[in-house]
Amino acid sequence: MYRTELDEDKGMLFIFDTVGIYPFWMKNTLIPLDIVRLNETYEVVYIQHDTTPCEADPCASYNPVAPSKYVLELNGGVTEKI
């Protein structure tokens, strides 16, 4: 939150206790992010490309189409380069 930039080789990893559907929002996020969702065996199950910063109140939630245990946030557009 509140970051104005993120190094291309950096990210934020969220680890949940159990596999589930975890909506994310972009409140107080100032840069676009790719949100990568992984299952318990580290397989990518869904990628939300270039989620945009929240500009309304309340902020929209980004809901996955598959359950995940891990969520990795990266700079917007990074997953298109891989």
Backbone bond lengths (Angstrom), bond angles and torsions (degrees), N, CA, C in turn:
res aa  C-N    CA-C-N  psi(-1)  N-CA   C-N-CA  omega(-1)  CA-C   N-CA-C  phi
1 M - - - 1.450 - - 1.523 110.08 -
2 Y 1.312 114.94 144.93 1.459 124.51 176.77 1.527 114.43 67.79
3 R 1.323 118.23 10.76 1.466 120.18 177.67 1.522 109.57 -79.16
4 T 1.315 115.92 138.77 1.458 120.50 176.51 1.522 111.21 -98.60
5 E 1.332 116.58 -10.50 1.460 121.41 176.59 1.520 109.31 -158.19
6 L 1.335 114.78 161.08 1.459 121.89 178.44 1.513 106.84 -145.81
7 D 1.329 117.51 125.72 1.461 120.37 178.16 1.523 109.71 -55.50
8 E 1.324 116.64 144.63 1.461 120.46 -176.51 1.527 112.65 -62.18
9 D 1.323 117.73 -26.64 1.457 120.50 -179.58 1.534 112.44 -98.10
10 K 1.315 117.34 18.86 1.468 122.29 179.89 1.522 110.44 -119.84
11 G 1.327 115.87 162.88 1.454 121.58 177.61 1.516 110.40 -168.50
12 M 1.319 115.18 -176.22 1.459 121.62 178.34 1.527 107.07 -126.66
13 L 1.330 116.74 127.39 1.453 122.20 -179.59 1.518 109.83 -107.73
14 F 1.323 116.07 126.81 1.460 122.73 175.42 1.523 107.65 -107.00
15 I 1.330 116.57 128.84 1.463 122.24 -179.87 1.523 108.03 -118.02
16 F 1.330 115.76 120.75 1.457 120.84 -179.36 1.523 110.02 -100.95
17 D 1.329 116.95 152.31 1.463 121.81 -178.94 1.517 112.43 -65.41
18 T 1.320 116.68 -35.26 1.456 121.03 -177.90 1.525 110.36 -133.44
19 V 1.299 116.06 159.66 1.464 122.03 174.93 1.519 107.91 -70.03
20 G 1.334 116.61 136.50 1.456 119.46 -179.59 1.518 111.53 -171.39
21 I 1.306 114.78 -177.97 1.458 122.56 175.26 1.528 106.78 -95.99
22 Y 1.312 116.55 114.55 1.457 121.46 -176.49 1.536 109.95 -120.13
23 P 1.316 117.43 99.86 1.472 119.57 176.53 1.529 109.96 -68.02
24 F 1.320 115.43 145.41 1.459 122.12 175.36 1.519 108.35 -121.37
25 W 1.320 115.62 153.31 1.453 120.69 173.72 1.511 108.26 -131.49
26 M 1.320 115.95 170.30 1.453 121.06 -173.34 1.524 112.21 -112.77
27 K 1.330 116.34 28.53 1.459 120.08 179.39 1.524 110.09 -61.40
28 N 1.336 115.68 133.64 1.467 122.79 179.52 1.528 112.91 59.81
29 T 1.323 116.37 21.31 1.460 121.76 175.21 1.518 106.88 -103.38
30 L 1.318 116.97 125.56 1.459 121.39 -170.74 1.523 113.85 -101.52
31 I 1.341 117.57 -6.40 1.459 121.19 -178.28 1.534 109.42 -128.63
32 P 1.330 117.91 151.03 1.471 120.27 175.63 1.531 110.16 -65.57
33 L 1.306 116.19 145.56 1.460 121.48 179.77 1.520 110.79 -131.99
34 D 1.333 115.90 149.59 1.459 122.03 164.96 1.526 105.67 -94.18
35 I 1.316 116.91 133.48 1.458 121.85 179.78 1.526 107.26 -112.52
36 V 1.329 115.86 112.07 1.457 122.53 -176.16 1.519 108.14 -104.55
37 R 1.327 115.67 124.98 1.470 120.68 -178.61 1.520 109.49 -109.49
38 L 1.344 114.87 132.16 1.458 121.00 -177.22 1.526 109.89 -123.95
39 N 1.333 115.59 147.76 1.467 119.28 177.45 1.529 110.18 -84.86
40 E 1.321 116.34 -172.22 1.467 120.88 -175.06 1.525 113.09 -68.38
41 T 1.345 118.09 -16.05 1.468 121.00 176.69 1.532 111.34 -104.62
42 Y 1.321 116.61 18.83 1.464 124.97 174.62 1.533 114.15 68.92
43 E 1.318 117.03 19.76 1.464 120.44 174.92 1.522 108.87 -84.88
44 V 1.321 116.44 137.37 1.461 120.81 177.00 1.523 108.16 -69.84
45 V 1.333 116.14 123.59 1.464 120.53 179.57 1.521 112.38 -107.88
46 Y 1.330 117.07 -16.52 1.464 119.39 179.50 1.523 109.18 -170.28
47 I 1.323 115.81 142.54 1.466 121.52 174.33 1.521 108.29 -127.60
48 Q 1.304 115.47 128.06 1.467 121.78 172.77 1.527 106.19 -102.22
49 H 1.332 115.41 109.95 1.459 121.54 -174.01 1.521 111.28 -84.55
50 D 1.327 115.52 137.39 1.460 122.59 171.28 1.531 114.39 47.41
51 T 1.323 116.10 51.11 1.463 118.25 174.15 1.521 107.77 -64.47
52 T 1.291 116.53 134.51 1.461 120.92 -173.55 1.523 111.79 -93.65
53 P 1.325 116.47 151.78 1.464 119.83 177.29 1.532 111.43 -57.02
54 C 1.288 115.40 150.29 1.467 122.04 -179.83 1.523 109.56 -70.08
55 E 1.330 115.07 130.29 1.460 119.75 178.30 1.527 111.77 -122.34
56 A 1.322 117.48 4.80 1.464 121.44 -178.49 1.527 108.75 -133.92
57 D 1.306 115.15 160.88 1.459 120.31 177.41 1.528 108.00 -126.24
58 P 1.309 119.00 115.02 1.469 127.13 9.56 1.529 111.63 -81.05
59 C 1.326 115.11 159.17 1.463 121.70 178.30 1.524 109.88 -74.62
60 A 1.318 115.34 148.41 1.463 120.69 175.09 1.524 109.46 -70.59
61 S 1.326 116.92 148.90 1.463 122.50 174.64 1.520 109.25 -99.66
62 Y 1.310 115.79 141.88 1.458 122.48 175.14 1.524 107.23 -101.78
63 N 1.321 115.05 111.61 1.459 121.07 -176.12 1.525 110.38 -101.29
64 P 1.321 117.65 133.97 1.462 120.65 179.09 1.529 110.95 -76.50
65 V 1.333 115.26 162.11 1.459 119.99 176.15 1.521 111.53 -97.83
66 A 1.323 116.91 -3.12 1.464 121.66 179.58 1.522 108.99 -144.42
67 P 1.328 116.60 149.45 1.470 119.89 177.06 1.530 111.01 -65.26
68 S 1.325 115.62 151.11 1.463 120.78 178.66 1.521 109.74 -142.94
69 K 1.321 114.48 163.36 1.466 121.26 174.51 1.525 110.54 -114.28
70 Y 1.335 115.53 -25.11 1.464 121.76 -178.45 1.527 108.75 -127.47
71 V 1.320 115.39 143.57 1.457 120.99 175.42 1.529 107.56 -132.75
72 L 1.324 115.06 127.17 1.454 121.65 -179.18 1.520 108.61 -115.40
73 E 1.330 116.50 123.37 1.458 121.59 176.26 1.526 108.62 -100.96
74 L 1.338 114.70 128.07 1.463 122.34 -179.87 1.522 108.94 -128.70
75 N 1.322 116.90 167.41 1.454 120.65 174.77 1.520 110.01 -53.75
76 G 1.311 116.20 140.99 1.448 120.34 176.50 1.515 111.32 -57.64
77 G 1.332 116.78 131.82 1.452 122.46 179.01 1.515 115.26 93.13
78 V 1.328 118.45 -13.94 1.462 121.29 -178.09 1.526 111.56 -62.15
79 T 1.309 118.38 -39.78 1.469 120.24 -176.59 1.531 111.69 -68.89
80 E 1.307 118.63 -21.17 1.460 120.89 176.51 1.531 111.42 -71.36
81 K 1.321 116.99 -20.82 1.466 121.74 -177.60 1.530 112.72 -88.06
82 I 1.311 117.13 -12.28 1.475 120.94 -175.02 1.512 110.01 -88.10
